[in-house]
Structure formats: C-alpha cells, structure tokens
Amino acid sequence: MSLATPTKTSIFVLEPQSKEDIIPALKTLKDRQTVILNLASLQPNHARQAADMLSGCSCATDGKSTWIDEKTYLFTPHNIRVTRNLN
C-alpha cells in the first residue's frame, strides 16, 4: 500500500504600495494559487481598482473572492473552500 504524498499549497500575501504592485498577484491567481490582498496602503480609488481587477481574474479562473476585513480580501482557486465559522 502506498500513501500519496500531499501536494504543497502556497498562499501569496500581498500588501501593494501602488497599483503596479498587484501584477504578481494577478499572475498568481492565473496559476490558480491563493492570494491574500491587504489594500491598507493604497489610496481608496486605487484600492477599489485593485480589488476589482483581482476579483475579475478570480472569477475568470472559476475562483472565489472573500472579504476578510475592511481592506483585506482572500482570492482562492475553485478547489479551495473557505469556511468562516468553525462552530
């Protein structure tokens, strides 16, 4: 009997200082990996644009976006299930 080796999963955490800083997150989402995006350092209009771009990319890859906190979002591929309450 052989046991399958679990695949490693990475979580990409991004705290962009400018709109251009989200490009690696878009590439990561395209590769179907998880991204946590903290928009606290961006101006409100740039933060909204960044969140919209990543939400669109997540949707295009059948992923999901989850609001975590006031300025923090979680973007997951289709095979990750997000559970907010453990009760």
C-alpha positions as CSV (number, residue, x, y, z in Angstrom):
1,M,0.0,0.0,0.0
2,S,1.4,3.4,-1.0
3,L,0.4,6.6,0.5
4,A,0.1,9.6,-1.8
5,T,2.3,12.5,-1.0
6,P,0.2,15.6,-0.3
7,T,0.9,18.5,-2.7
8,K,2.1,21.6,-1.1
9,T,-0.1,24.7,-1.2
10,S,1.2,28.2,-1.1
11,I,-0.6,31.3,0.0
12,F,0.6,34.6,-1.6
13,V,0.3,37.6,0.7
14,L,0.4,41.0,-0.9
15,E,0.4,44.5,0.6
16,P,0.8,46.7,-2.5
17,Q,2.1,50.2,-2.3
18,S,1.0,51.1,-5.8
19,K,-1.4,49.7,-8.4
20,E,1.5,48.2,-10.3
21,D,2.3,46.0,-7.3
22,I,-0.7,43.8,-7.9
23,I,0.6,42.4,-11.2
24,P,2.3,39.4,-9.4
25,A,-1.0,38.7,-7.6
26,L,-2.8,38.5,-11.0
27,K,-0.2,36.1,-12.2
28,T,-0.5,34.0,-9.1
29,L,-4.3,33.9,-9.4
30,K,-4.0,32.9,-13.1
31,D,-1.8,30.0,-11.8
32,R,-4.7,29.0,-9.5
33,Q,-3.0,29.8,-6.2
34,T,-4.4,31.5,-3.2
35,V,-3.9,35.3,-2.7
36,I,-4.5,37.4,0.4
37,L,-4.6,41.1,-0.6
38,N,-4.2,43.8,2.0
39,L,-5.1,47.2,0.5
40,A,-4.5,49.4,3.5
41,S,-1.5,51.2,1.9
42,L,-3.4,52.2,-1.3
43,Q,-5.5,55.3,-1.9
44,P,-9.2,54.4,-1.8
45,N,-9.7,54.6,-5.6
46,H,-6.6,52.6,-6.3
47,A,-7.6,50.0,-3.7
48,R,-11.0,49.6,-5.3
49,Q,-9.5,49.2,-8.8
50,A,-7.0,46.6,-7.4
51,A,-9.8,44.6,-5.7
52,D,-11.9,44.8,-8.9
53,M,-9.0,43.5,-11.1
54,L,-8.3,40.6,-8.8
55,S,-12.0,39.8,-8.4
56,G,-12.3,39.7,-12.2
57,C,-9.2,37.5,-12.5
58,S,-10.5,35.2,-9.8
59,C,-13.9,34.9,-11.5
60,A,-12.3,34.2,-14.9
61,T,-10.5,31.2,-13.4
62,D,-13.6,29.9,-11.6
63,G,-12.2,31.0,-8.3
64,K,-13.8,32.9,-5.4
65,S,-13.2,36.2,-3.6
66,T,-13.9,36.6,0.1
67,W,-14.0,39.8,2.1
68,I,-11.9,39.2,5.2
69,D,-11.6,42.7,6.8
70,E,-12.2,46.3,5.9
71,K,-9.3,46.4,3.4
72,T,-8.3,42.7,3.1
73,Y,-9.5,40.1,0.6
74,L,-8.9,36.5,0.1
75,F,-8.9,35.1,-3.5
76,T,-9.0,31.4,-3.9
77,P,-8.9,28.9,-6.8
78,H,-12.0,26.8,-7.5
79,N,-10.7,23.8,-5.5
80,I,-10.4,25.7,-2.1
81,R,-13.4,26.0,0.1
82,V,-13.5,28.9,2.6
83,T,-15.2,28.4,5.9
84,R,-15.7,31.5,8.1
85,N,-17.0,29.8,11.3
86,L,-15.7,26.7,12.8
87,N,-18.6,26.2,15.2
